[in-house]
C-alpha cells in the first residue's frame, strides 16, 4: 500500500476537512484526492511515467508540489524536487545524474528550463500556466482518467531523490523510500503530538526534506491542515500567523531569528502555537530566547537529508528547558555518539553521530562508492557530525560536518566553490571557509594566494562565480593570503588552523 493511501483514506474518512490552504484558496481532502488521482493518471497514461521513473519539479512551495509527491507515490515513480535557487548549470548536472522523464516547471523558470531543451531533447517539460511552445500544459495532464491506489506499489518503492552536496563538490542524490517517509511521518507525529486538529504553517522550502517531511507530510498522514507559503518572507509569515492561527511551524535558525527581529513580531499574537520546531544546523541559544519570552516552546530537531530528516528531537514538554539540546532518538530511529573505533563515547566525550532506522536513505543514486563509504557494520549511517551526550543521554551537537557551511539554513560545501577557484590560472593556493554572519549564521569566504607577479582583485575573484553557482552559495568576501595554507603531512588543508590564523 503506497503512501497516497493517506489522502484517499482521509477523503473517505473526512472528505470536507481542509487539507491545504494556499494564497486564499482551500482544498479539502476529497478535492486533493481527486487531483492526486488525475495527476497520477496523467503521469502514467498521458506521459508514460512508470514505476522507478523520475519526475522532477522546479518551483516554489505549493499544494501542486505536495499533490505531485502523492501522485508519484501512487504510480511508483520517484519525485526529484529541484532547488529553485540553483543555476541552469547546476540543474543540468542533477538532471543528467537522475535522468527524469518529466519535469514540471513554474512560470518563473520557463526561460531557465527552456534554455536546457537542446541539452535534454528527450525530457518532457510541463508548465503550470501558459507554457512555452513545445511544452505540455499541466492542466492538460490533469484531464486524464483518475488512478486509484495501486496495491502492487508498496512502501519499499523509492519515493524521493533529494540532492545534497558531497565533499567532492558534486551533489549526491539521497534516495528515500516510501517506507522512509512513512516512518518519518510516524516519528514526527510522535514528536509533535500531531493530530487532525493541528494546523501546520509551512514556510521553509519543500525541496528540502525539512520543509517537506518534518511537519508537512506528517500533517497529511495525521489528517491535519497545512497552510503553505510560496517562500519565506517575514512580513507574510507574521501576517499569516495572525490570520490563520497555526498550531505548529518549522523555522530554521535564520528564519526564527529573522521573525524575532521583525518590527511586527512584538505585536503578533503567538499564543496559537503549541510548538515551533527548529534545527538544520547548530542552534545558538539566542535563537530561543525571543520565542521563549513569548511563551512558545521550541523543539530542536536533529537530522540531515539522508535521514529524512527527523532522527532526534526534544519533546514539546521540555521545549523551554532543553531547547539547546538536539534531544534523543525519536520513536523509530536510533542514534549513537561513537569514537574512532565505533565504540560508544561516555557522557561528556565528543564523537561522531551514527544513525540507524527505517527513515534512513536507501542509497545514493548511481553512487555505490559513496553509499558504501557512508555505512558502518550493522547498518549504521556515519553522519560526520560531532556531538556529545550528558549524563541523562541528551545529545548536544558540537560541530557540523567538517567542511559544511550552513547559511540561512542552506547547505554549502566548500569543495564545490573550490573547484571553481581551481579553474583560475592566476591563483596559486585557495580554500573556502565559513565566517560568522549576523543574519545568515555564516557565509562562505575565499582565502586566496595569487601567483607571483599577478595583480588579482577581490572583484575578479568573486566574478569567477557568476552564473556558476546559486546566489546563496556565492562567497561574500575574499581574503588574500601572504603565506601558504597550513597543511597536514599528506597535503590536506588544515582549515581549523587557517581559521585560527585569520581569527575567524
N, C-alpha and C positions, 0 to 999 in steps of 0.2 A: 504494500500500500504506500503510494508516494505522498509527499507532504502537501500536495494540493488538496488532499482529503480534508485538511484543516478547514479550507474555505468551503468546500462542498458540505461538510458537516455543519458548519455554522450557518450556511444558507438554509439548510433544512431545520436546524435547531432554533435559530433566532433570526429569521430572514430580514426583519426590519431593523435589526441592530446596525448602527453606523459602524462601518469598518474603517473608512478613511475620510479625512477632511483635507481639502486642498484648494487654496485660493477661493474660498467661499462655497465650494461645491462639496456635498456629502454623498458618499457612496455606501449603500448598505451591503451587507454580506451577500444577499441574494443577487444584487446587481454586480457585485465583484465576481461572484461565481459565474454569472452569465458571460462576463467579459473575459475571464480566465479561460472558460471553455471555448469561446470563439477564437481567442488568440492562439490557444493550443491547436485548434483545428486549422487555423490559417498557417501556422508554422509547419504543421505536419503535412497537411493535404495540399496547401497552396504553395508552400515554399520548399517542400521536400525535406524538412528537418526531421531527423530520426534520432533514436537513442544513441547517445555518445557524441552527437554533433554539437558544435559550439555555436552559440548565439551571443554576439557582442552588443553592448548598449553604450551609447555616448550621449550623456545629457545630465541635467540637474536632477535632484531628488523629485520624485513624482509618484503618484499612485500607479502610473503606467509601468514604471520600473518594478514596483512590487508585484503587479499583476504578471509581468513578464517572467519574474522569478518562478511563480507558481505555474505558469503555462509551460515553462521549460521542464519543471518537475513532472508535470502530467505526461509529457511525451518522452521523458528520459533524456532530454537534452541538457547541455551544460551552459549556464549563463556566465559570460565574461563581462563584468561591469568595468568599463574603462574610466580611468581618472580624467575628468574633463579639463584638468589644469595642464595636462601634458601637451607637448608639441606634436605636429604631424610626424616628425622623425621618430619620436618615442612611441607613438601609437603604431607606426609602421612595424617597429620591432616586435611589439606584442602581438599584432595581427599575424605577422609572419610566423611567430612562435606557436600560437594556439590554433591557427587556421580555421577561423569561423566560416560557416556557410552564409551567415546573415549578420548584418549589423544594423541596429535601429538607432536613428540619429535625430536629435532635436534640432530645430532651425538654426540655433546659434553656431552649429558645427557643420552646416551644409557645405560651405566653402572649404572648410578644413578637410572633410572627408572626400569631397568631390575632387580635390587635388590628388587624392591617392587612388583614383579609379584606374589609372594606367598601370599602377604598381600591382593592383589586385583586380584584374579584369573579371575574374570569376566570382567575386564577392558580391552578393546581392545586398544592395543598400536600400533600406526602408526609412522613409522620412515621416515624422509627425508633422501634420500641417500640409503645406504645399511644397512637395519635394522637387529637386532639380529634375530636368529631363533625363530619362533613362533609369530613374529610381522607381521603387514601388511605394505606394501610399499605405500608411499604417491603417487608415480607415478601410481600404480595400481588403487588407489582410483580415480585418475583423468581420468580413462578410461571409467567412467560411462557416460550414456546419459545425456547431459546438462539439467538443470531445468531452466525454465524461471521464472520470478517474479510471485509469488503466491499472488493473490489479496485477498485471505482469511486470509493471515498473515497481521496483522495491527500493527500500532505503539504502541498499548498498550502491545504488547508482551515483556516479559523480554528479554534483549539483553546481558547484561554483569553481571557477578558476580566478583567483584574486592575485594580482601581481604584487610582489614585494621585492625590494631591491636586495641584491646579494653583495658580498664583499668583493666580488669581481667587477662590480659596477653594472652587471647585466641583471635586469629584473628576472625573478623566478616566479612561475605560476604555481601557487599553492592550491592543490586540489582538495576541496571539501565535499564529502558525500552528503546525500540527503540524510543519512543517519547522523552525521556530524551536526547538521542544522537542527535535527530533531532533538538530540541530546543538548545542544546549545540552548534551545528553547526551554527545555525542562530545567536546565541549570539556572537560566535567568529567571524563570518563573519562581523557582525556589528562593533565589537571592532577593528578589524584589517583592515577594509575596503577591505576585501579579494575578489578577482575576479579571473576569469580563467587565467588572465595574470600573477598571482603570482606564485612564486616558493618557496616552503617551504623546509627547511632543518630540518630533524628530527634526533636528536642525543641523546635524553633522552629516557629512557626505555619505550617501548609501553605497557609493562604490567602494568604501571601506567596510571591512567586516564589523567594525564598531557601529557605524551608522545603520547597517543592515541587521545585525544579529544580536547586539546587546539588549535592545528593547523592541525594535520594530517587528521582526519576525516572531519573537516570543509573544508579542501582543496579539498577533494573528492566531497563534496557537491557543491563547487564552480566551479569544473572542472579545478582546478589548477594542478600543477605538484609538486610531493613530492620526494625529494631525501632522501633516508633512509640509515643511517649508522648503522651497526650491534650493536655498542655500542659506548660510548663516549671515545674518545682518542684525546687530544687536537691537536696534530700534524695533524691527519687525518681530523679533523673538519676544521682547518685553511686552509689546502690544498684544501678541498672541496669548501670552500668559494671562494678561489682564482680561482678555475677552473670553477665551475658551476654558480657562482654569484647568490645565492638565495636572495630573497627579504624579507623573514620572517624566524624567528627561535625562538624557546623557549630555554632559558638557565637558569636553576635554579641557585641560587646564587653561589653555589660551582663551577658550570661549568663556569658561567660568569667570576668568579674570576680566575679560572684555565686558561682560554683562555687569559685573560688580562695579566697574569703573564708569559705566554709562550714567549720564545725568538722570535718566528715568528709573534707575534701579531702586533708589530710595523710596520712590513713590509708587512702586509696583507691589501690589499685594501678592506675596508668595505663599500665603497660608494654604493654597490648594495643593502644594507639593507634599507627598508622603516621603519623597526622597529625590535627590539628584545624584546621578552616578557620574564618576569621573575616572580618568585613567589615561592610557596610551603612552604615558611617559612617567618618569618620577614626578611626583606632585609636591610642589612647595607647600609648606604648612600655611603660608599666607593665602593660598588659594581658598582654603576652607573658611577662614575667619569671617568674611563678609556674609557668607551664607549661614554659618552657624549663628551669627549675631541676629539674623533674621528668622531664626527658628527652624532652618531647613537642615535635616541630617544629610551628610554626604557619605555615599558609599563608594569607596575606591575599588575599582576592578582592575585586576592584572590579567594580561593576556597578550596575544600577538596574532597576526594574520593566520599563522599556522594552527592556532588553537581555536579559531572561530568566532570571537576571541576569548570569551569569558572562561577563566580557569581558576582564579582565586578572587575572593571578594570579602568585603566587610558587611556583616548583617546590618539591616536598617536600624535595629535596636541599638547598635553600637556606633551609629553614624555621627555622634557628637564626640565620643571618647576615643575611637580607634581609627579616625579618618586617615591619619598619617601612615597607617599600615596598609599593605596590599591585601591583607586578610588571610583567609585559609582556603584550602581547596573547596570548590563547590561540589554539589551533590554527586555528579557523575564525572569526576576528574580527580587526578592525583597530582601532587606537586611535592618535589623534594629539593633540598639545598645540599649539594654534594661537593666533595673535594675533587682534586685532580685524579684520584683513583676511583671515583664513582661511589665513594662511601659517604653516608650522611654526616653532615657537619653538626657539631654540637651547638647549642644556643650561643649566640654572640659571635660565632665564627662565620665569616663570609665564604660563599662558594657559588657555584653555578646552579641556576634553577633548571631542573629537569621536570618534564610534564608527561603525563600519560592519561589516556581516556578515549572514549568513543567520539569525542568532539574534535580530536586532532586530525590534521590533514592526512590524506591517504598517501600522497606523494607530491613531489614537484613535477609539473608537467614536462614530459620529454627530457627529464634530467635525473636519471637514475644515480649518477655520481653524487649529486647534491643530496638526494634522498638518503642514500646510504650513509653519507657523512653526518647527517643530522640526527640519526637514531643510534642509541646505545643498546647494549644487550637488554632484552626484556621489553623492548618496545618503547623505551624512554626517549622523548624528544629533547635534545640538548639546545636550550634557548640561547646560550651565550650571555645571558643576563646574570648579574651578580647580586646576591641578596644574603640576608642572614635572618634567623628566627630569634625570638625571645624565649624565655623560659616556658611560656604558655603556648608556643607554637605559632604565634603570629609572624607572618612574613613581612620583611621590610626590604624593599628594593634599594640597593646601594648605588648601582650604576646600570646603564643600559648596555646593549651590545657595544663592544669595544669601539667600533668605528661609526656607529649610528649617531646622526644628528636629528633631533626632533624639533621641528619649527612649526609652531601653531598647530600641533597635532599631526603634522605630515612627516613621514619618514624620509630622510635624505641620507644616502650613503656616499661618503666622500669619494670612494673609488670611481663612481660614475663621473664626478666632476674632475677628478684627477686624470681620467682617461682623456678628457678634452684638453687639459693643460699639457698632457704628454704630446699632443699633436703640434704644439707651438715650438718651432725651431730656435726661438730666442730664449727659451727657459732651460736653465741647467738643472735645477732641482725644484721640487714643488711638493706641497702637501696641503690638504684641506682639513680644517678643524672647525669645531663649533665654538662660537663666542656667545656669552650670555646676552640676551636681548630682553628689555623690559616688557615688550608687548608680545613677542613670539616665543619667548622661552630661550631660544638661541637661534643663531643664523650661521650659515657657513662662511668661512673666511679663507681666502687663498694665501698661503705662505709661499713666496716665490723668490728664488735666487736667479737673476738673469745671467746669461752667458757673458763672459768678459768682453767688455767693449760695446755691449748692447745697451742702448738707451730705451728702456721699457717703461711705459707709464701705466698707472692704475687703470686708466680708461681703456688702454689697449688690451690689458689682461681681461677685464670684465667683458669686453666686446667679443671675446672668444666664445662666450656662452650664448650669444644672440642666436635665437631660433634653434638652439641645440637642446635646451632643457626648459622645463616649465618655469614660470616666473618664481614660484615659491622656492625652487631649488637654486636660483641664481645667487652666487656669493654676494655678500653685502659690502665686502671690503677686500683690499689686497695689502698684505704686509710684506715688504721687501726685506729679505734676509741678507745679512752681511757675513754670515758664516754658514758652513754646510749643515744640513739637517742632522740631528742626533740619530744614530742607527745602532741596531744590535750587531753582534758579530756576524750574523747572516745577512746583514744589509737592510733589514726591515726598519722603517722609520719608527722611532720611539715617540709617539705623539704626546704621551704624558710628559716626557722630558721637554718637548717643544712647547707645550702649554706652560710648563713651569718657567722656561726660559723667557717666554713672551709675557708672563704674568697674567695668563688667561685662565 
